[in-house]
Amino acid sequence: MIKIDENALICDLAETYHIYNYRQLPPSMVAIFAIGLRDDSRIKMKLSNSKVPPDIMLLAGIIDKLNILIWQNTEDGAKGRNRPKPILDVIYEKESDISAFASGKEFEAERQRLIRQAEGR
């Protein structure tokens, strides 16, 4: 866990157990505390590659099924049109619009371009 994201582990240990310097403890005790963290802790979410906590995933799945049931009882549902988009699909869509910049100048130039584009210039 330390190799994956030490900062997330530090935050989780501090939040859950009020351990602010895990290096003062024996490694076996830190391991026990780390295993005992909630499934929605930062480090466990990172290890499981989850964007949202398990309970939110469950609720999203329930809402998706309910939306389908409701949709099936509509005119669109009878004709197979305008099927509701599942929330789970939205949660797991890849973020393709992430940009990285080598300098502050590059960032500022892209920011200005986006502002001009939004204003219609």
ChimeraX attribute file (.defattr): number of C-alpha atoms within 10 A of each C-alpha:
attribute: neighborCount
match mode: 1-to-1
recipient: residues
	/A:1	15
	/A:2	11
	/A:3	7
	/A:4	11
	/A:5	13
	/A:6	12
	/A:7	14
	/A:8	18
	/A:9	21
	/A:10	20
	/A:11	17
	/A:12	23
	/A:13	22
	/A:14	14
	/A:15	12
	/A:16	15
	/A:17	12
	/A:18	12
	/A:19	17
	/A:20	13
	/A:21	10
	/A:22	16
	/A:23	9
	/A:24	9
	/A:25	11
	/A:26	9
	/A:27	11
	/A:28	9
	/A:29	11
	/A:30	16
	/A:31	12
	/A:32	10
	/A:33	16
	/A:34	21
	/A:35	12
	/A:36	11
	/A:37	17
	/A:38	14
	/A:39	14
	/A:40	18
	/A:41	19
	/A:42	19
	/A:43	25
	/A:44	20
	/A:45	17
	/A:46	15
	/A:47	12
	/A:48	10
	/A:49	9
	/A:50	15
	/A:51	13
	/A:52	12
	/A:53	15
	/A:54	13
	/A:55	11
	/A:56	13
	/A:57	16
	/A:58	12
	/A:59	13
	/A:60	17
	/A:61	16
	/A:62	13
	/A:63	15
	/A:64	17
	/A:65	13
	/A:66	12
	/A:67	16
	/A:68	15
	/A:69	12
	/A:70	11
	/A:71	18
	/A:72	16
	/A:73	10
	/A:74	12
	/A:75	11
	/A:76	12
	/A:77	16
	/A:78	10
	/A:79	10
	/A:80	11
	/A:81	12
	/A:82	10
	/A:83	13
	/A:84	12
	/A:85	11
	/A:86	15
	/A:87	17
	/A:88	17
	/A:89	12
	/A:90	9
	/A:91	13
	/A:92	11
	/A:93	9
	/A:94	9
	/A:95	6
	/A:96	6
	/A:97	5
	/A:98	6
	/A:99	7
	/A:100	7
	/A:101	10
	/A:102	7
	/A:103	8
	/A:104	9
	/A:105	10
	/A:106	11
	/A:107	14
	/A:108	12
	/A:109	11
	/A:110	14
	/A:111	12
	/A:112	11
	/A:113	13
	/A:114	12
	/A:115	12
	/A:116	11
	/A:117	10
	/A:118	9
	/A:119	8
	/A:120	7
	/A:121	7
